[in-house]
Amino acid sequence: MIIEKKPLTMAQTRELLSKYDTEKSKMTSAFIKKFTKLSGEEAEKIFDNLKKLNLEKLKDEDLVKIVDFMPDDSDSLRKIFTGADISLEQDEITKILEITNKK
């Protein structure tokens, strides 16, 4: 039964999976660990800071992508939204990068 539908970062997913002692959850957690160095707490803090920017163009799912990829320049950030109908202004890009570059 689905109780709540909420996008999770890879770091949050890894921490959630660590609560389960199954072979599948261990394998998935190990795979995710290859792609993210953030803890679930760090990822949530970055997500919250991005959310506080109140960028109407970006949904929670988009913010999760930003946290997962942690872009360090404007080109990397734009690549996340290639193919999507999202166009960010330079000041929005600057604000996002200020947050992701703090790590």
PEBEL-V52038 format. One line per field, one symbol per residue. ss: DSSP state (H for helix, E for strand, L for the rest). phi: phi as a letter, one per 40 degrees, with the letter a starting at -180 (. if undefined). psi: psi as a letter, one per 40 degrees, with the letter a starting at -180 (. if undefined). A space follows every 50 residues. Layout:
ss=???
phi=???
psi=???
//
This chain:
ss=LLLLLLLLLHHHHHHHHLLLLLHHHHHHHHHHHLLLLLLHHHHHHHHHHH HLLLLLLLLHHHHHHHHHHLLLLHHHHHHHLLLLLLLLLHHHHHHHHHHH LLL
phi=.ccabacbcccccdcccccbbbccccccccccdcbbbcccccccccdccc cccfcccbcdccccdccccfcbacccccccbcgccbbccccccccccccc ccf
psi=hhdihhhiiddddddddeehfiddddddddddddeheiiddddddddddd deefhddhiddddddddddgieidddddddeheifhhiiddddddddddd ed.
//
